[in-house]
Amino acid sequence: MISLKGINPYAAAVITENILKNGPEKLSILLNADIRQIRDLADKYGVNISSRKIEDGLVLTMTAGEMEEIDVTGETCPGPVIIVGEKLSSLKKGQMIKVKSGNRDTLDDLEVSAAEMNAVVVEKSDDYIILEKTEKRDPVEITGRDRVLVVQSNGTANAERAYATFIFSKAARSMGKEVTIFLLMDGVSLARKGGASNVKHPAFPRLDELMREVIDMGVQIYVCEMSAQFRGIDDSALEDGCKIAGAATFITLLSDPRYAVVNF
């Protein structure tokens, strides 16, 4: 990566053009902010360009050759991740694909699972994501598990298991663990607006109040996309703090050795 931070736009464009004249397959530039002149150079030399914000600036990445585009709009989970995963497996390191979708949840799902597919996100918007193929990651050696994944598949049909989901999550969060809840099958009923308001344990707050406590403590609650669709649940029908996610997110969480997995 070449840093052009602090250089005026004209000088940055001159330096970039001198590099592009040599025909590199890939060029990454670190800037303070986006520079129109450099984007114009990408058009001039027929290279693909993508951008991503990082902590200390903006990275513009330019690659030679055509970037393939895939539109997964309308594909039902786990269709998008299967299509994208198969395509990524055929690419070489450094090659990129642009994945379009009219569903923001699908793009979020692909972002979460990118590393599992040996890719990194180089750009993302409301209707597309650009992924770059990377080398296969070496296994990560984990000395301790500091995260808890609670999987709930029973929902309000089994009040005891429903309460246990949030009580255990609250306890783990209080112990400093990072906690994620994944609701699937009948478990998604807990995330429907008002779905937990009629469940009350004699010794604990009403179930929806307990769920709100857990969310306010920073616990992420994911709702299985396919299970939600079976029950006619979409984003607008979810309690605040719950988010629809696909199979890619679930598998990525299960594959992460830092998580201890609890099933209810």
N, C-alpha and C positions, 0 to 999 in steps of 0.2 A: 504494500500500500504506500502511495506517495502522499505526503502531507503538503497541501498548498494553503494551509490555514495562515491567515494574516497577509496573504498576497492579494493584490488588487485584481479584479475580474479580468482585466485585459492581459496582465502578465500570466495569470493562471491559465487563460485560454491559449496563449502562445506556447507555454510549456506543454500543455495537454496535446496540442496539435503536433508538436515536434515528436512526441512519443507515438501518437497515432500514425504518423507517416511511416513508422517502422513496422506497422502491421501486427501489433501484439494480439494474442488471442484473448487476453483479459487484462484490464487495467482498472485498478481501484484507487480513487482519489479521496483524500480527507479534506473537507472544506469547513469553513465556518457556517456557510449557508449555501443554498442552491444558486448556481450561476447559469444564467440563460445562455451565455456564449458557449459554455461547454456542452450544453444540450444541443445547441446548433451544430457543433462539431460532430456529435454523434450521428446526426442526420447526414452531414456532409460525407462522412467516411463509411456510412452504412453499417454502423454497429448498434447493438442493443444497449440500452441504458436503463438502469434501475437505481433507486435511492433508498437508503435507510438511515434513520436517525440513531445516533449513539450518544453516549453520555457527553462527549466533548466535541460534538459537531455532526456533520452529515457526510455519509460515504456515498459517492457516486461510483457505480460499477459498470464498466463498458465491456462487452464481449463481442467477439466476431461471430459471423454466421447468423442465420435466422433462428429466432426463438420460437419454438413450437408453442401453440396455444391450445388449451383443452378447456372445453366448456362442460361443466358438470351440473349445470342448472337443471333442476327437476329430477336428478338422480337421488334415489332413496338410500339412506344409510344402510349398510356400509359401502354402497356403490362408489362414492367419490374417492374414498381412501384406497379402494382396490384399484380403481382406474389410475389414480395418480401414482400409487406405489409401483404398479407394473411398468408405468412409463419411466419412472425414475430409475428402476432397475436396469433399463436398457441404455441409460445415459452414461457418459464418461464424466469423470471429475471435472468440475468447472462449468459444465453445460447447465443451462437453465430452462425452465418451462414456466409458462404463465397459465395459471388455472383460474378460469372465470366461474362465478356462481352468483345467482341472484339471492342466495341464502347466506347471510353473514355468519350464522352458526356453523355452516359447512366450512367456511374459510377459517374460522377459529379452531375447528377440529383439526384441519390440516396443519395449522400453525403449531398446535400442541404436539402433534405426532411427527413433525418434520424430522427431528433428530432420529427417531426410530426408523425412518425411511432413508437414513443417510443423506440428509439434506438440511440446508439452512434457509431461513426466510430472508430474502434480500429486499423485498418490497411488499407492502400490503395496503389495500384500500378497501372501500366498502363493497366492491364487486369483483376483486381479483386478488390473487396472491402470486408472487414470483418466487420459485424455489430453485436453489442451486444445488447440484449434486456434489456431495463431499465423499471423502474416503470413509470406509467402514470404521466405526469407532471401536477402539479397544475396550474390553470389558472394564468397568469401573469397580475398583476394590472398595468395598464398604465395610467399615469397622463397626458401625452402629446404625440403627435405624431411628431417625428422628422425625419420621412422618407416619401418619396413620390414615389408611383408606378404609372407610366404613361403607360397605355395600349393603343396601337395603332393597329387598325384593318383595316384601310382604305388604307394606303400606298400612292403611288404617284397618284392614281386615284382621290384623294381629296387633292389637294395641300394645301388648307387652314388648314385642320386638320393635315396634315403632318408638316407644319411649326409650328403649335401650339404645337405639341408634343415636339419639340426641344426648342422653345422659352420659354414655361412654365418650361421645365426641366432646362434650363439655369438660369431662374429667381430663381427657387427653390434652385438650387446649390449655387447661389450667396448669398442666404439667410442662407447658412450653413446647408441646408437639405441634407441628403443622398438620392440620386435619382437613381431609377432603371427604365429602359424602357423595356417593354415586347412587342415585335412585333408578331402579330399572324394574321391569314387569309391573306388578301391582304397587311397587314402592313409589311410582311416580304420582300416585294419588295424594301423597303427603305434600307435594309441591303445588297442587292445584289450589287456587285462591279459595279459602274457606274450607279446604279439604280436611284440615287437622283441627278445626275449631270445635268439633263436636266430640272430641276424644279427651277424657279427663281421668287421670289416675288419682286415687284418694290422697296420696302422699306428695304429689308433685303439681306444678302449675299445669294449666290446660296445655295440650300438646302444641298448638300453634304458638303459644307464648314461649314455650321451651325452645321451639325451633327458632323463633326470633332471637332469643338470647344467644343461641349458638351462632347464628349468622352475624350478630353484632360483635361476637368475639373474634370474627375473622375467618370462620369456617366457610369454605367454598362448597356449594351444593350444586352438583350436576344432575341433570334429568335426561335419561336415555331418550334419544330422538325417536327411535323406532317404537318404543313402548308408549311414548307420549302420543305419537300419531295413531296408534291402535285405539287410544282412548279419546281422540279428538282434542288433545291438549296442544296449544301452541304457546309462543312466548307471552302473548297477551293474557293468557289464563294462569300464568305462574305467579306465585308469591314473589315479592321483591327479594332479591338475593339469590334466587334460583336461576339456573341457566341451562338451556338445552345443549346437549353435547352428543356426539356420535360415538360409534364403536372405536374409532381411532383414539379418542381421548381415553376411553375406558381401558383399552389394551395398553396404551402408553403408561397409564398409572399402574396397572398390574405388573408391567414389566420393569418398573423402577424398583431396584433392590433397597432403596431407602425407605420404602413404605412397608409397614406392618399392615396386613389386610385382615379386617374383621367382617364377617358376614352375619346379617340379621334377616 
